[in-house]
């Protein structure tokens, strides 16, 4: 049986899939790939299969909930804006006024 998922995309709108917008779809895909690698490493280390499956499913649920929470909290571009805002300094301090008295002239 073939199941298809519809990706809603209008003109000049970001991709919307299962409630996730734009960049969060990529975050969920990266988390799923990381969990797949984690399960493979645990399997190669001969960890109990049920234990490694339980750890992978638990971490997958946590990652999914975290990504959906970030999606609802920040929105489409809000996470990028919040991370950029953290890098802006609160104040610019200068110990001398030389840079304001004699500005360099560009030629």
MODELLER restraints for C-alpha pairs under 7 A, 6 or more apart:
rsr = mdl.restraints
at = mdl.atoms
rsr.add(forms.Gaussian(group=physical.xy_distance, feature=features.Distance(at['CA:7:A'], at['CA:15:A']), mean=6.72, stdev=0.5))
rsr.add(forms.Gaussian(group=physical.xy_distance, feature=features.Distance(at['CA:7:A'], at['CA:16:A']), mean=5.98, stdev=0.5))
rsr.add(forms.Gaussian(group=physical.xy_distance, feature=features.Distance(at['CA:7:A'], at['CA:17:A']), mean=5.32, stdev=0.5))
rsr.add(forms.Gaussian(group=physical.xy_distance, feature=features.Distance(at['CA:8:A'], at['CA:15:A']), mean=6.25, stdev=0.5))
rsr.add(forms.Gaussian(group=physical.xy_distance, feature=features.Distance(at['CA:8:A'], at['CA:16:A']), mean=5.33, stdev=0.5))
rsr.add(forms.Gaussian(group=physical.xy_distance, feature=features.Distance(at['CA:8:A'], at['CA:17:A']), mean=6.74, stdev=0.5))
rsr.add(forms.Gaussian(group=physical.xy_distance, feature=features.Distance(at['CA:9:A'], at['CA:15:A']), mean=5.25, stdev=0.5))
rsr.add(forms.Gaussian(group=physical.xy_distance, feature=features.Distance(at['CA:9:A'], at['CA:16:A']), mean=6.52, stdev=0.5))
rsr.add(forms.Gaussian(group=physical.xy_distance, feature=features.Distance(at['CA:14:A'], at['CA:21:A']), mean=6.65, stdev=0.5))
rsr.add(forms.Gaussian(group=physical.xy_distance, feature=features.Distance(at['CA:14:A'], at['CA:22:A']), mean=5.53, stdev=0.5))
rsr.add(forms.Gaussian(group=physical.xy_distance, feature=features.Distance(at['CA:15:A'], at['CA:21:A']), mean=5.90, stdev=0.5))
rsr.add(forms.Gaussian(group=physical.xy_distance, feature=features.Distance(at['CA:15:A'], at['CA:22:A']), mean=5.25, stdev=0.5))
rsr.add(forms.Gaussian(group=physical.xy_distance, feature=features.Distance(at['CA:16:A'], at['CA:22:A']), mean=6.59, stdev=0.5))
rsr.add(forms.Gaussian(group=physical.xy_distance, feature=features.Distance(at['CA:20:A'], at['CA:68:A']), mean=6.99, stdev=0.5))
rsr.add(forms.Gaussian(group=physical.xy_distance, feature=features.Distance(at['CA:20:A'], at['CA:71:A']), mean=6.48, stdev=0.5))
rsr.add(forms.Gaussian(group=physical.xy_distance, feature=features.Distance(at['CA:21:A'], at['CA:76:A']), mean=5.78, stdev=0.5))
rsr.add(forms.Gaussian(group=physical.xy_distance, feature=features.Distance(at['CA:22:A'], at['CA:76:A']), mean=6.35, stdev=0.5))
rsr.add(forms.Gaussian(group=physical.xy_distance, feature=features.Distance(at['CA:24:A'], at['CA:67:A']), mean=6.63, stdev=0.5))
rsr.add(forms.Gaussian(group=physical.xy_distance, feature=features.Distance(at['CA:24:A'], at['CA:71:A']), mean=6.66, stdev=0.5))
rsr.add(forms.Gaussian(group=physical.xy_distance, feature=features.Distance(at['CA:28:A'], at['CA:64:A']), mean=6.82, stdev=0.5))
rsr.add(forms.Gaussian(group=physical.xy_distance, feature=features.Distance(at['CA:28:A'], at['CA:67:A']), mean=6.85, stdev=0.5))
rsr.add(forms.Gaussian(group=physical.xy_distance, feature=features.Distance(at['CA:31:A'], at['CA:63:A']), mean=6.79, stdev=0.5))
rsr.add(forms.Gaussian(group=physical.xy_distance, feature=features.Distance(at['CA:35:A'], at['CA:56:A']), mean=6.14, stdev=0.5))
rsr.add(forms.Gaussian(group=physical.xy_distance, feature=features.Distance(at['CA:35:A'], at['CA:60:A']), mean=6.86, stdev=0.5))
rsr.add(forms.Gaussian(group=physical.xy_distance, feature=features.Distance(at['CA:39:A'], at['CA:52:A']), mean=6.29, stdev=0.5))
rsr.add(forms.Gaussian(group=physical.xy_distance, feature=features.Distance(at['CA:39:A'], at['CA:56:A']), mean=6.37, stdev=0.5))
rsr.add(forms.Gaussian(group=physical.xy_distance, feature=features.Distance(at['CA:42:A'], at['CA:52:A']), mean=6.18, stdev=0.5))
rsr.add(forms.Gaussian(group=physical.xy_distance, feature=features.Distance(at['CA:43:A'], at['CA:49:A']), mean=6.86, stdev=0.5))
